[in-house]
Amino acid sequence: MQTVTVQIRIFPNNPALLRELGKEYMETVNQLTEYAKTIGTFPKLTSKDVIANLPSAVRNQAIRDARSIHNKTIKIGKRPVLVRRVYYINNQNYSIGDNAVSFPVMKGGKVRRLTVTSCITEREQRLLASGKLGLLKVVEKSGKWYVQISVEKQPKQALGHAMMGIDLGLKVPAVVVTSTGKTKFVGNGRQNKYVRRKFIARRRKLGRLKKLSAIRKQENKEHRYMTDQNHKISRKIVNMAIKQQVSVIKIEKLTNIRQTTRTSRKNAKNLHNWSFYQLQKFIAYKSALAGIKVFEVNPAYTSQTCPACEKRNKAIDRTYRCSCRFQAHRDRVGAINIMRQPVTDGNSLSA
């Protein structure tokens, strides 16, 4: 099963109530995990054992969350603490209509059913109808309210047996090669650098004026821009994979990408700001929904090894040339060798 998250915009009439409930939920979970750490184990609890201004179904969910956090505490040796307001409802206690979402809240000391106007797109409706609904999470982002619903879907089966290799970089965000002989350069690294320089210049100007709130807004806007770019790049890649009947995508392991990626001093800032990991995750979950497996491979020497004779050469500028007369774009050579690399651990990349 593949789990995807559907985010729906809601328009509550009483945001203060949702903030109060979110804070109560957060504090309840933190109190339970602190108590469990004190006694060395997580106790058996029911909603009646938890004193909180929350509906019983939500208190039960808080217990489950706290138990999960406690189990993580045992593994990592440090207790995670929730710092953002959040409100969870299990799938038996909320309902979704065409333009409204309904879930239980505490109001005036009694459990009430709160119906909130929502904006559900056709795409979101298709996703909600495509699998089993899970937890609903109520969150606030920059003054806007959303519900995030997890949906368990049965992934599709890939149609063919072709393979694909992806080389990630700055000047070209992704170079894609398939075993069917297709090559695609996806994204515009120059445009991304230009946009980021504009954001940096604006923040410097706002910094001199000491407008901290405006600086945060610019940072959020830049983050949204880069996320949007990663979504578009990953969508183009997966669409190409579907068209070429690819069943396996190989992508470079990102463990040491900031040390191994070809870069210069002028590109250093862009390298550390670009979210390679986010792009990889987007490719992974979109591929999983299409029934395509994604594997990480060792990228060592993939941009130096000749795909024709396997001799190692260093590329000059953007062109790779070998004594065997093979010649190609440097990043295309990397993508070809990534596609041919063996999968060392046999594990697919988690979506």
C-alpha positions as CSV (number, residue, x, y, z in Angstrom):
1,M,0.0,0.0,0.0
2,Q,1.1,3.6,-0.7
3,T,0.2,6.4,1.6
4,V,-0.4,9.9,0.2
5,T,-1.4,13.1,2.0
6,V,-4.3,15.2,0.7
7,Q,-4.2,18.8,1.9
8,I,-7.6,20.7,1.8
9,R,-8.0,24.4,2.5
10,I,-10.7,25.2,5.1
11,F,-12.2,28.4,6.3
12,P,-13.2,28.2,10.0
13,N,-15.5,30.9,11.5
14,N,-13.7,30.5,14.9
15,P,-10.0,30.1,14.4
16,A,-9.3,30.8,18.1
17,L,-11.2,27.6,19.0
18,L,-9.0,25.6,16.7
19,R,-5.8,27.2,18.1
20,E,-7.0,26.4,21.6
21,L,-7.7,22.8,20.8
22,G,-4.4,22.5,18.9
23,K,-2.5,23.8,21.9
24,E,-4.4,21.5,24.3
25,Y,-3.6,18.5,22.1
26,M,0.1,19.4,21.9
27,E,0.4,19.9,25.7
28,T,-1.5,16.6,26.4
29,V,0.9,14.6,24.2
30,N,3.9,16.3,25.8
31,Q,2.7,15.6,29.3
32,L,2.0,11.9,28.5
33,T,5.5,11.4,27.0
34,E,7.1,13.2,29.9
35,Y,5.3,11.0,32.4
36,A,6.2,7.9,30.5
37,K,9.9,8.9,30.5
38,T,9.7,9.5,34.2
39,I,8.4,6.1,35.1
40,G,10.4,4.3,32.3
41,T,7.5,2.8,30.4
42,F,4.3,3.9,28.7
43,P,1.3,3.0,30.9
44,K,-2.0,1.5,29.8
45,L,-4.4,4.4,29.4
46,T,-7.9,5.1,28.2
47,S,-9.5,8.4,27.4
48,K,-11.0,8.4,31.0
49,D,-7.4,8.5,32.4
50,V,-6.4,11.6,30.5
51,I,-7.5,15.0,31.8
52,A,-7.8,17.3,28.8
53,N,-10.4,19.6,27.3
54,L,-10.6,17.3,24.2
55,P,-13.3,14.9,22.9
56,S,-12.7,11.3,24.0
57,A,-11.9,10.2,20.5
58,V,-9.2,12.9,20.2
59,R,-7.8,12.0,23.7
60,N,-7.5,8.4,22.5
61,Q,-5.5,9.6,19.5
62,A,-3.3,11.7,21.7
63,I,-2.5,8.5,23.7
64,R,-1.6,6.7,20.5
65,D,0.7,9.6,19.4
66,A,2.3,9.8,22.8
67,R,3.0,6.1,22.8
68,S,4.6,6.4,19.3
69,I,6.8,9.3,20.5
70,H,7.8,7.3,23.6
71,N,8.9,4.4,21.4
72,K,11.0,6.8,19.4
73,T,12.5,8.1,22.7
74,I,13.7,4.6,23.5
75,K,15.4,4.3,20.2
76,I,17.1,7.7,20.0
77,G,17.6,8.3,23.7
78,K,16.0,11.7,23.6
79,R,12.4,12.7,24.1
80,P,10.9,14.6,21.1
81,V,8.7,17.5,22.2
82,L,5.9,18.9,20.1
83,V,6.3,22.7,19.7
84,R,3.5,23.4,17.1
85,R,-0.2,23.3,17.7
86,V,-1.8,20.3,16.0
87,Y,-5.2,18.5,16.2
88,Y,-5.6,14.9,15.0
89,I,-8.9,13.0,14.4
90,N,-9.1,9.3,13.4
91,N,-11.1,8.3,10.3
92,Q,-14.1,7.1,12.3
93,N,-14.8,10.6,13.7
94,Y,-14.7,13.0,10.7
95,S,-16.7,13.3,7.5
96,I,-16.0,15.1,4.2
97,G,-18.7,16.6,1.9
98,D,-18.5,18.4,-1.4
99,N,-17.6,21.8,0.2
100,A,-17.3,21.1,4.0
101,V,-15.4,19.1,6.5
102,S,-16.9,18.0,9.8
103,F,-15.1,16.8,13.0
104,P,-15.6,16.8,16.8
105,V,-14.5,19.7,19.1
106,M,-14.9,20.7,22.7
107,K,-17.0,23.8,23.1
108,G,-18.4,25.1,26.4
109,G,-17.3,21.9,28.1
110,K,-19.3,19.7,25.7
111,V,-18.5,17.7,22.6
112,R,-19.8,19.5,19.5
113,R,-19.7,18.7,15.8
114,L,-17.9,21.4,14.0
115,T,-18.6,21.8,10.3
116,V,-16.1,24.0,8.4
117,T,-16.4,25.3,4.9
118,S,-13.7,23.8,2.6
119,C,-12.3,24.2,-0.9
120,I,-11.9,20.7,-2.4
121,T,-10.5,20.5,-6.0
122,E,-11.3,17.8,-8.5
123,R,-7.8,16.3,-8.1
124,E,-8.3,16.2,-4.3
125,Q,-11.7,14.5,-4.7
126,R,-10.1,11.9,-6.9
127,L,-7.4,11.2,-4.4
128,L,-9.8,10.9,-1.5
129,A,-12.0,8.5,-3.5
130,S,-9.0,6.4,-4.6
131,G,-8.2,4.6,-1.3
132,K,-8.8,4.2,2.4
133,L,-9.0,7.4,4.4
134,G,-6.7,7.6,7.5
135,L,-6.0,10.3,10.1
136,L,-7.1,13.9,9.6
137,K,-4.8,16.6,10.9
138,V,-5.9,20.2,11.4
139,V,-3.0,22.7,10.9
140,E,-2.5,26.4,10.5
141,K,0.1,27.7,8.0
142,S,0.9,31.5,7.8
143,G,-2.6,32.4,9.0
144,K,-4.4,29.9,6.6
145,W,-6.1,26.7,7.8
146,Y,-5.9,23.3,6.3
147,V,-6.9,19.7,7.0
148,Q,-4.4,17.1,5.9
149,I,-5.8,13.6,5.3
150,S,-3.7,10.5,4.8
151,V,-5.0,8.1,2.1
152,E,-3.8,4.5,1.6
153,K,-3.8,3.6,-2.1
154,Q,-3.1,0.4,-3.9
155,P,-0.2,1.3,-6.3
156,K,-0.5,0.6,-10.0
157,Q,1.6,-1.9,-11.8
158,A,4.3,-0.7,-14.1
159,L,3.5,-1.5,-17.8
160,G,7.0,-2.2,-19.1
161,H,10.5,-3.3,-18.1
162,A,12.6,-0.3,-19.2
163,M,15.0,1.4,-16.8
164,M,15.8,5.0,-16.1
165,G,18.8,6.8,-14.6
166,I,18.7,10.4,-13.1
167,D,21.7,12.7,-12.6
168,L,21.0,15.6,-10.3
169,G,22.9,18.9,-10.5
170,L,22.7,22.7,-10.3
171,K,23.0,24.0,-13.9
172,V,20.6,21.3,-15.0
173,P,18.5,20.1,-12.0
174,A,17.9,16.7,-13.5
175,V,19.2,14.8,-16.6
176,V,17.2,11.7,-17.4
177,V,18.2,8.8,-19.5
178,T,16.2,5.6,-20.3
179,S,17.2,2.2,-21.5
180,T,14.9,2.8,-24.5
181,G,17.4,5.5,-25.7
182,K,15.6,8.7,-24.6
183,T,17.3,11.6,-22.9
184,K,15.7,14.6,-21.3
185,F,17.1,17.7,-19.6
186,V,14.6,18.8,-16.9
187,G,14.5,22.1,-15.2
188,N,16.3,25.4,-15.6
189,G,19.2,25.9,-13.3
190,R,20.0,29.4,-14.6
191,Q,16.5,30.6,-13.9
192,N,16.5,29.2,-10.4
193,K,19.8,31.0,-9.6
194,Y,18.4,34.2,-11.0
195,V,15.2,34.0,-8.9
196,R,17.2,33.1,-5.7
197,R,19.6,36.1,-6.3
198,K,16.5,38.3,-6.4
199,F,15.2,36.9,-3.1
200,I,18.6,37.3,-1.5
201,A,18.9,41.0,-2.7
202,R,15.4,41.7,-1.3
203,R,16.2,40.2,2.1
204,R,19.4,42.2,2.4
205,K,17.5,45.4,1.6
206,L,14.8,44.5,4.1
207,G,17.5,43.6,6.7
208,R,19.0,47.0,6.4
209,L,15.5,48.4,7.1
210,K,15.1,45.9,10.0
211,K,11.8,44.6,8.6
212,L,12.0,41.1,10.2
213,S,8.4,40.1,9.4
214,A,8.9,41.0,5.7
215,I,12.1,39.0,5.6
216,R,10.3,35.9,6.9
217,K,7.6,36.3,4.3
218,Q,10.3,36.5,1.6
219,E,11.9,33.3,2.9
220,N,8.5,31.5,2.9
221,K,7.9,32.7,-0.7
222,E,11.3,31.5,-1.8
223,H,10.7,28.1,-0.2
224,R,7.3,27.8,-2.0
225,Y,9.0,28.7,-5.3
226,M,11.6,26.0,-4.9
227,T,9.0,23.4,-3.8
228,D,6.9,24.2,-6.8
229,Q,10.0,23.8,-9.1
230,N,10.7,20.4,-7.5
231,H,7.1,19.3,-8.0
232,K,7.2,20.3,-11.7
233,I,10.6,18.6,-12.3
234,S,9.5,15.4,-10.6
235,R,6.2,15.3,-12.4
236,K,7.9,15.7,-15.8
237,I,10.3,12.9,-14.9
238,V,7.6,10.5,-13.8
239,N,5.4,11.3,-16.9
240,M,8.4,10.4,-19.1
241,A,8.9,7.2,-17.2
242,I,5.3,6.2,-17.7
243,K,5.4,7.0,-21.4
244,Q,8.6,5.0,-21.9
245,Q,7.2,2.1,-19.8
246,V,9.9,2.3,-17.2
247,S,9.6,-0.1,-14.2
248,V,12.8,0.9,-12.4
249,I,14.3,4.3,-11.7
250,K,17.8,4.6,-10.4
251,I,18.9,7.8,-8.7
252,E,22.2,8.8,-7.0
253,K,22.5,8.3,-3.2
254,L,22.5,11.8,-1.7
255,T,24.6,11.0,1.4
256,N,27.6,13.1,0.3
257,I,26.2,15.1,-2.6
258,R,27.3,18.5,-1.1
259,Q,30.9,17.2,-1.0
260,T,30.9,15.4,-4.3
261,T,28.8,17.6,-6.6
262,R,30.8,19.6,-9.1
263,T,30.7,23.2,-8.1
264,S,32.6,26.4,-7.9
265,R,32.8,29.1,-5.2
266,K,30.1,31.1,-7.0
267,N,27.7,28.1,-6.9
268,A,28.4,27.1,-3.3
269,K,25.5,29.0,-1.8
270,N,23.1,27.6,-4.4
271,L,24.3,24.0,-3.7
272,H,23.6,24.3,0.0
273,N,20.2,25.9,-0.6
274,W,18.9,23.5,-3.3
275,S,16.7,20.8,-1.8
276,F,18.1,17.7,-3.6
277,Y,16.5,15.5,-0.9
278,Q,13.0,17.0,-1.5
279,L,13.3,16.5,-5.2
280,Q,14.3,12.9,-4.6
281,K,11.3,12.3,-2.3
282,F,8.9,13.9,-4.8
283,I,10.2,11.6,-7.5
284,A,9.9,8.6,-5.2
285,Y,6.3,9.0,-4.1
286,K,5.0,10.0,-7.6
287,S,6.8,7.0,-9.0
288,A,5.4,4.7,-6.3
289,L,1.8,5.8,-7.3
290,A,2.6,4.8,-10.9
291,G,4.0,1.4,-9.8
292,I,7.6,2.3,-10.6
293,K,10.3,1.3,-8.1
294,V,13.0,3.8,-7.2
295,F,16.5,2.7,-6.1
296,E,19.5,4.6,-4.7
297,V,22.8,3.7,-6.2
298,N,26.4,4.7,-5.5
299,P,27.3,7.7,-7.8
300,A,31.1,7.3,-7.5
301,Y,32.8,8.0,-10.8
302,T,29.5,8.0,-12.8
303,S,30.5,11.3,-14.4
304,Q,34.0,10.2,-15.3
305,T,33.5,6.6,-16.6
306,C,33.0,6.2,-20.4
307,P,29.7,4.4,-21.1
308,A,31.3,2.8,-24.2
309,C,34.7,1.5,-23.0
310,E,34.5,2.2,-19.2
311,K,37.7,4.3,-19.3
312,R,37.8,7.1,-16.8
313,N,38.2,10.7,-18.1
314,K,37.5,14.1,-16.7
315,A,35.1,16.2,-18.7
316,I,36.1,19.6,-20.0
317,D,33.5,22.2,-19.3
318,R,30.1,20.5,-20.1
319,T,31.4,18.0,-22.7
320,Y,32.7,14.5,-22.0
321,R,35.2,13.1,-24.5
322,C,36.9,9.7,-24.5
323,S,39.8,8.4,-26.5
324,C,37.4,5.8,-27.9
325,R,35.7,8.7,-29.7
326,F,32.6,8.6,-27.4
327,Q,31.3,12.1,-26.8
328,A,28.3,13.4,-24.9
329,H,27.1,16.0,-22.4
330,R,28.8,15.4,-19.0
331,D,25.5,15.0,-17.1
332,R,24.1,12.6,-19.7
333,V,27.1,10.4,-19.1
334,G,26.4,10.5,-15.4
335,A,22.8,9.5,-15.9
336,I,23.7,6.6,-18.2
337,N,26.2,5.2,-15.6
338,I,23.7,5.7,-12.8
339,M,21.2,3.7,-14.8
340,R,23.7,0.9,-15.2
341,Q,24.9,0.9,-11.5
342,P,24.0,-2.2,-9.5
343,V,21.6,-1.8,-6.5
344,T,23.9,-2.6,-3.6
345,D,21.5,-3.0,-0.7
346,G,18.4,-4.2,-2.6
347,N,16.2,-1.7,-0.9
348,S,14.0,0.7,-2.8
349,L,13.8,4.4,-1.8
350,S,10.9,5.0,0.7
351,A,8.2,7.3,-0.6
